[in-house]
Amino acid sequence: MFRIASKFPVALFPCVILAVAIDSCAPSKEVGVPPPAKKELTTTFKILSLNVRHTLKEKSDVRKLTKFIKTSGAEIVTVQQIERPAEGKTGFDAVKELAKQTEMYDFFGKARFLEGFDSGNALLSIYPVRQTSVRSLPVEQGKVRRSLAFGVVDVGLREIGVASTELDDQSASERLAQAEEIYSIAQSLSDVPLVVCGEFGESFSGKASAKMAERFNSANSLQEAAKTTQQHVYSIKNPKIEPLSVEKLKFSGSFDALLVTVRVTQ
C-alpha cells in the first residue's frame, strides 16, 4: 500500500476546509457600473400656418382648404383672416365649417369687425385645445385692429402654447410694437413652451423678425425659400421645444403657407 505524503499536519485539514468554505460564501467584488443615463422622451408634430385673406365664403372653399391641410399632414393649423358671423348676425361660419371638415378642435380669436362678420385668427388641432385667450396687439388710432389667438395644446407628451396672429402690413414701426407685445406675452407664458405663427407683414430680414429673434427660434431660418415669405413660425428659446424643418407651400396657387416640423421634449 502506498502512502501519499502531505505537507500539512492532519490536524490542520479541518481549518483549511473551513477557510475555503467561508471564502466561497463571501460576496464577490464587482466592478462598479454607472447606472444608465436617464433617457428623455421626445415627440414631433407638424404645424401649418396660412392667411386665407377672407376667401372662405362657402363650403366648397373650405373643402379646398381641408384637402390642402390633410395632404400636408398637419396636426395643428393656424389661420389668419378667417371669419364667422358677428354676435346676433347670420351667415356662413368658416371657422366651424373648417373644424367640422377637418375633424379638429378649434378656437377663434376676434381681431376686428368686418361687414357683418368677426374677422380674426383661428387655431385648429387634432389634439385637445385648452386655456384659450385672445390678446390685443397695439395699433395706432384709426388703424386696423390686430390680435393674437392663444391656446394650450396637449400634444400627448406635454402641453405647449400655440398662437396665431397677423401683424400690420403697412408700417414697420407698427409691426415692431406688435412684436414687442408678443415678446411680453411670451414672458408671461413661461409655464408652457410657446409657438407663434402668422402673417408678419415682412420677410425674415424685417425689424419685427429681429425683435422676435431675441426670444424665439425662427423656423424660417431653416430654409432659404422660407426667408422671403411674410408667413412666420417661431418657437420660444427653450430646450423643450425646437423647430426641425420648414417647407414653404402654396395654397390656391398664390397664398403662402408654412409647414413646420417641431420637436418637443418631455
Secondary structure, DSSP 8 states (H G I E B T S, - for coil): ------SS-GGGHHHHHHHHHHHHHS---------------EEEEEEEEEE-TT---SHHHHHHHHHHHHHHT-SEEEEEEEEEE-TT--S--HHHHHHHHHT-EEEEEEEEEETTEEEEEEEEESS-EEEEEEEEE---TTS--EEEEEEEEE-SSSEEEEEEEE--SS-HHHHHHHHHHHHHHHHHTTTS-EEEEEE-SS-TTSHHHHHHTTTEEEGGGG-TGGGSSSEEEEEESBTTEEEEEEEEEEETTTEEEEEEEEEEE-
